[in-house]
Amino acid sequence: MSGLPSICEGPRFIQQMIPRIVTSVQQNVELRCQAMSEELLDVAYIWTHNGLRIKDSDLFHTRVNIDGGILDIQNTTFAEAGDYECIIKSAVGRIATRTSVIVQGPPGPPGIWFI
């Protein structure tokens, strides 16, 4: 050993999300982002929907499941449409990838028109 401190690199993408996903109501959507990092460093995956962090407590009794770099949405509705971001953080760096999910489907029930 030379006695010099080793320099750790931040995370690097293995897989990024595509910029736009078009799906239909009642379909399943899987978003993926994967990174590699130095073995010594812990990596955290943080997901956001329309700029708001998706917390584990938000997932209780929902159709959304997060497992690290995979976000699964079961039976998609219009509520799941929007912008998603996967942020990957370590002690020495942060990277992010984004996608827009567009949900298509029939219009809602007809409204009542007053004349």
Sequence and secondary structure as in RCSB ss.txt:
>XXXX:A:sequence
MSGLPSICEGPRFIQQMIPRIVTSVQQNVELRCQAMSEELLDVAYIWTHNGLRIKDSDLFHTRVNIDGGILDIQN
TTFAEAGDYECIIKSAVGRIATRTSVIVQGPPGPPGIWFI
>XXXX:A:secstr
  S        EEEE   SEEEEETT  EEEE EEE  TTS  EEEEEETTEE  GGGGTTSSEEEETTEEEESS
  GGG EEEEEEEEETTEEEEEEEEEEEE    S      
